[in-house]
């Protein structure tokens, strides 16, 4: 048992599984195992994947139906009062906020209730997203004002720390850079043939080259650029297939684009799969075409799977992917550069093997235990 048992409330806007939700799962289970009392509240409903997984871990959860990512005056006021009721009921020592909406409204509610310590993790600063001008002004003010109410801001990448300082959100002394962490021993990868059969629903031709990614289908993931790049790649290497594991609001429009480009038999949207990282060995190359990132768990997992990586040089990606060592970096929103980099790497198997072989050596800087221990230290 710890010297002092803490009661920790984690708050996040969405309950679908993504990087921020994975972060909460890891931290909540770690802190619970250390003897602390852990509660998680999220937007969405009881059918959200995050809630389901937490329930299996016997971690107490609450659903805040008014908490949504979209700006809505009525919903935002409602969730503010919902949070005050919840915080007064739980009486946490620590409120740990995740994502912009939860981070701003949650800070106000926690301060109003006199919570001893308010922590906020930035999983990719919202101001780095392509936003309408007035939305960006609103988010800047919300981040700047709420930062004054928080005791510590955790940045999952050095890039986000610099973004916070550049945008004058807060000062250096309030920021702690704590990279996301991974324990490769916890991942049970399917072997290549099994993963391929499960992913595509049938045995694949061994001569086919599989390019894949794991990403929720949101604009910030830049998946439209991977579809655009696929057209050029297939002209040079027609025995190539593309697979995206993940779900989200863009699924319908991305599927329409795939059909429009005549790629229906070459590009699959596999949807959300439980323990998606188990399928990584189905891929010959992992590509992450994001426009904005915090620090992507998918890159850590692809490294653990021994895959060569191509990723955009955004957010924390360059902190995981060392260019020409364990992967290649390309500019964001440039399908031409992405396509050419894929084509060049497919034509150089020796280089692909070199990049893949270096993946595991990068992971020593992204330890799950280290992430959890450093984060717990900010609570004390």
C-alpha positions in Angstrom: 0.0 0.0 0.0 1.2 3.6 -0.7 2.0 5.9 2.2 -1.1 7.9 1.3 -4.0 6.5 -0.7 -5.1 9.0 -3.4 -8.5 9.3 -4.9 -8.0 10.1 -8.6 -10.7 11.1 -11.1 -9.8 10.8 -14.8 -11.9 12.8 -17.2 -11.9 12.5 -21.0 -14.3 13.8 -23.7 -14.8 10.6 -25.8 -15.1 7.0 -24.9 -14.1 5.4 -28.2 -10.7 3.8 -28.1 -7.8 6.0 -29.3 -4.5 7.1 -28.0 -5.9 9.3 -25.1 -8.2 6.5 -24.0 -5.4 4.0 -24.1 -3.4 6.3 -21.9 -6.2 6.5 -19.3 -6.6 2.7 -19.4 -2.8 2.3 -18.7 -2.7 4.9 -16.0 -5.9 4.0 -14.3 -5.0 0.3 -14.0 -1.4 1.2 -12.8 -2.7 3.6 -10.1 -5.3 1.1 -9.0 -2.7 -1.6 -8.7 -0.6 0.8 -6.6 -3.4 0.9 -4.1 -5.0 4.2 -5.1 -8.8 4.7 -5.6 -9.5 5.4 -9.3 -12.6 6.6 -11.0 -13.0 7.4 -14.8 -15.7 9.7 -16.3 -16.1 10.2 -20.0 -18.4 11.6 -22.6 -20.4 9.2 -24.7 -22.5 6.3 -23.3 -22.1 3.0 -21.5 -21.4 1.2 -24.8 -18.2 3.1 -25.4 -15.2 0.8 -25.8 -13.3 2.7 -23.0 -16.1 2.2 -20.6 -16.4 -1.5 -21.5 -12.7 -2.1 -20.9 -12.7 -0.3 -17.6 -15.7 -2.2 -16.3 -13.8 -5.5 -17.1 -10.9 -4.1 -15.0 -13.4 -3.4 -12.1 -12.7 0.3 -12.3 -15.6 2.6 -11.4 -16.9 4.6 -14.4 -19.4 7.4 -15.0 -20.9 8.5 -18.4 -21.4 12.2 -19.0 -23.9 12.4 -21.8 -23.6 16.1 -22.3 -19.8 16.0 -22.8 -19.1 16.1 -26.5 -16.2 17.4 -28.6 -18.4 19.8 -30.6 -18.9 23.4 -29.2 -22.5 23.6 -27.9 -23.4 26.2 -25.3 -26.3 24.2 -23.7 -24.3 21.0 -23.5 -21.2 22.7 -22.2 -23.1 24.5 -19.4 -24.9 21.2 -18.6 -21.7 19.2 -18.3 -20.2 21.9 -16.1 -22.9 21.4 -13.5 -22.8 17.6 -14.1 -19.1 17.6 -13.2 -19.7 19.7 -10.1 -22.2 17.2 -8.9 -19.8 14.3 -9.7 -16.7 15.9 -8.1 -18.7 16.7 -4.9 -19.9 13.2 -4.8 -16.5 11.5 -5.4 -14.4 14.1 -3.5 -11.2 13.3 -5.4 -7.7 14.4 -4.3 -6.6 14.6 -8.0 -8.6 15.4 -11.2 -6.6 14.4 -14.2 -8.0 15.9 -17.4 -7.6 14.6 -20.9 -8.6 16.3 -24.3 -9.4 19.9 -24.9 -13.1 20.1 -24.0 -12.7 18.0 -20.8 -9.5 19.9 -20.0 -11.2 23.3 -20.0 -14.6 22.6 -18.5 -13.1 20.1 -16.1 -10.6 22.6 -14.8 -13.4 25.1 -14.1 -15.5 22.5 -12.3 -12.6 21.1 -10.3 -11.4 24.5 -9.2 -14.9 25.5 -8.2 -15.1 22.4 -6.0 -11.7 23.1 -4.4 -9.9 20.0 -5.8 -6.3 19.9 -4.4 -4.6 19.1 -7.6 -5.6 19.5 -11.2 -3.5 17.8 -13.9 -4.0 18.1 -17.7 -2.5 15.9 -20.4 -2.2 17.3 -23.9 -2.5 14.5 -26.5 -1.7 16.8 -29.4 -2.6 20.5 -28.9 -5.9 21.3 -30.5 -4.5 24.6 -31.8 -2.3 22.5 -34.2 -5.4 21.2 -36.0 -6.7 23.0 -39.1 -9.6 25.0 -37.5 -11.7 27.9 -38.6 -10.3 31.2 -37.4 -12.9 32.0 -34.7 -12.8 28.4 -33.4 -9.0 28.7 -33.0 -9.4 31.9 -31.1 -12.0 30.3 -28.8 -9.8 27.2 -28.2 -6.8 29.4 -27.6 -8.6 31.4 -24.9 -10.0 28.2 -23.3 -6.6 26.6 -23.2 -4.9 29.8 -21.9 -7.5 30.6 -19.2 -7.9 27.0 -18.0 -4.1 26.6 -17.8 -4.1 29.1 -14.9 -6.4 26.8 -13.0 -4.2 23.7 -13.5 -1.3 22.6 -11.3 0.6 20.8 -14.0 0.3 20.3 -17.8 1.7 17.0 -19.1 2.8 17.1 -22.7 3.2 13.6 -24.3 5.8 15.1 -26.7 8.5 17.8 -26.7 6.7 19.2 -29.8 3.5 19.9 -27.8 5.5 21.5 -25.0 7.0 23.9 -27.6 3.5 24.5 -29.0 2.2 25.5 -25.6 5.1 27.9 -25.1 4.8 29.3 -28.7 1.1 30.0 -28.2 1.7 31.5 -24.8 -0.7 29.1 -23.1 1.5 28.6 -20.0 5.1 28.8 -18.8 7.9 26.2 -18.8 7.7 25.5 -15.0 4.1 24.3 -15.4 4.9 21.7 -18.1 6.2 18.2 -17.7 7.1 16.2 -20.8 6.2 12.6 -20.2 6.2 10.4 -23.3 3.5 7.7 -23.8 4.8 4.3 -22.9 4.5 0.8 -24.2 5.2 -2.7 -22.7 5.8 -4.9 -25.8 5.5 -8.0 -23.6 1.8 -7.2 -23.3 1.2 -7.4 -27.0 0.5 -10.9 -28.4 0.9 -10.4 -32.2 -0.8 -12.9 -34.5 1.6 -14.5 -36.9 1.6 -13.0 -40.4 -0.6 -15.7 -42.1 -3.2 -15.7 -39.3 -3.3 -11.9 -39.2 -3.8 -11.7 -43.0 -6.5 -14.3 -43.0 -8.4 -12.6 -40.2 -8.0 -9.1 -41.6 -8.9 -9.8 -45.2 -11.2 -12.8 -44.5 -9.2 -15.1 -46.7 -5.7 -16.3 -47.5 -3.6 -13.7 -49.3 -1.2 -14.1 -52.2 2.3 -14.2 -50.7 3.5 -12.0 -53.5 1.1 -9.2 -52.4 2.7 -6.3 -50.5 0.5 -5.0 -47.6 0.6 -1.4 -46.5 -1.4 -0.7 -43.4 -2.2 1.6 -40.5 -4.2 1.8 -37.3 -6.1 5.1 -36.9 -9.4 6.5 -36.0 -11.2 7.9 -39.0 -10.9 11.6 -38.3 -9.6 14.4 -40.5 -6.5 14.9 -38.3 -5.3 11.4 -39.3 -4.9 12.4 -42.9 -6.1 9.1 -44.4 -7.4 10.8 -47.5 -3.7 11.4 -48.4 -3.0 7.7 -48.1 -5.8 6.9 -50.5 -4.5 9.5 -52.9 -1.0 8.0 -52.6 -2.3 4.5 -53.2 -3.3 5.4 -56.8 0.3 6.3 -57.6 1.8 3.3 -55.8 -0.5 0.9 -57.6 0.7 2.1 -61.0 4.2 1.0 -60.1 3.4 -1.9 -57.8 0.0 -3.3 -58.7 0.4 -6.3 -56.3 -0.1 -4.0 -53.4 -3.0 -3.8 -50.9 -3.8 -1.2 -48.3 -5.6 -1.7 -45.0 -6.8 0.7 -42.4 -7.9 -0.6 -39.0 -10.1 1.9 -37.1 -13.5 3.6 -37.2 -14.9 7.1 -37.1 -17.1 9.7 -38.7 -15.1 9.8 -42.0 -15.7 6.1 -42.7 -18.5 6.7 -45.3 -16.7 9.5 -47.2 -13.4 7.6 -47.3 -15.2 4.5 -48.5 -16.9 6.6 -51.2 -13.5 8.0 -52.3 -12.0 4.5 -52.5 -14.9 3.4 -54.8 -14.6 6.5 -56.8 -10.9 5.9 -57.4 -11.5 2.3 -58.4 -9.6 0.9 -55.4 -12.3 -1.2 -53.9 -10.4 -4.4 -54.4 -7.1 -2.8 -53.2 -8.0 -0.7 -50.2 -10.0 -2.0 -47.2 -11.4 -0.2 -44.3 -11.4 -3.0 -41.7 -13.3 -1.0 -39.0 -12.6 -1.2 -35.3 -11.0 -4.4 -34.2 -10.5 -5.5 -30.6 -6.8 -5.3 -29.8 -6.0 -4.0 -33.2 -2.3 -4.1 -32.6 -2.4 -7.9 -32.7 -2.9 -7.6 -36.5 0.3 -5.5 -37.2 2.3 -8.4 -38.6 -0.1 -8.6 -41.5 1.6 -5.5 -42.8 4.8 -5.2 -44.7 4.9 -1.5 -44.2 3.2 0.8 -41.6 2.2 4.3 -42.7 0.8 7.1 -40.5 -0.2 10.1 -42.7 -1.4 12.3 -39.8 -1.9 16.0 -40.0 -1.7 16.4 -36.2 -0.5 14.0 -33.5 0.4 13.9 -29.8 2.6 10.8 -29.5 1.1 8.0 -31.4 0.8 4.6 -29.7 0.5 3.1 -33.2 4.1 4.0 -34.0 5.3 2.4 -30.8 3.4 -0.7 -31.6 4.5 -0.8 -35.2 8.1 -0.6 -33.9 7.5 -3.5 -31.5 6.1 -5.5 -34.4 9.3 -5.0 -36.4 7.8 -3.0 -39.2 9.4 -0.3 -41.3 7.5 2.9 -40.8 6.7 6.0 -42.9 5.1 8.8 -41.0 4.4 12.5 -41.4 6.7 14.9 -39.6 4.1 16.3 -37.2 3.6 16.4 -33.5 5.6 13.7 -31.6 6.1 11.5 -34.7 9.8 12.6 -35.2 10.4 11.8 -31.5 9.5 8.1 -32.2 10.5 7.8 -35.9 14.2 8.7 -36.3 14.5 9.5 -40.0 16.5 6.9 -41.9 17.0 4.8 -38.7 13.7 3.1 -37.8 11.5 4.9 -40.4 11.1 7.7 -42.9 9.5 11.0 -42.3 7.5 12.9 -45.0 5.7 16.3 -45.0 2.0 16.3 -44.0 -0.8 16.7 -46.5 1.5 15.8 -49.4 0.3 12.7 -51.1 2.9 13.0 -53.8 5.8 12.9 -51.4 4.1 10.1 -49.5 3.6 8.0 -52.6 7.2 8.5 -53.8 8.6 7.6 -50.4 6.5 4.4 -50.4 7.6 3.5 -53.9 11.2 4.1 -53.1 11.1 1.9 -50.0 9.3 -0.9 -51.8 12.0 -0.9 -54.3 14.7 -1.1 -51.6 14.0 -4.2 -49.5 17.4 -3.9 -47.8 16.6 -0.5 -46.5 13.2 -1.6 -45.4 14.8 -4.5 -43.4 17.3 -2.1 -41.9 14.5 0.3 -40.7 12.4 -2.6 -39.3 15.4 -4.0 -37.5 16.0 -0.8 -35.6 12.5 -0.4 -34.3 12.9 -2.3 -31.0 16.0 -0.2 -30.0 13.8 3.0 -30.0 11.3 1.6 -27.6 13.7 1.8 -24.6 12.9 5.5 -24.4 9.1 4.8 -24.2 8.7 2.6 -21.2 5.1 2.1 -19.9 6.3 1.8 -16.3 8.4 4.9 -16.6 5.4 6.8 -18.0 3.1 5.7 -15.2 5.7 6.4 -12.4 6.5 9.9 -13.7 2.8 10.7 -14.0 2.0 9.4 -10.5 4.8 11.6 -9.2 2.9 14.7 -10.5 0.0 13.8 -8.2 2.1 13.8 -5.0 
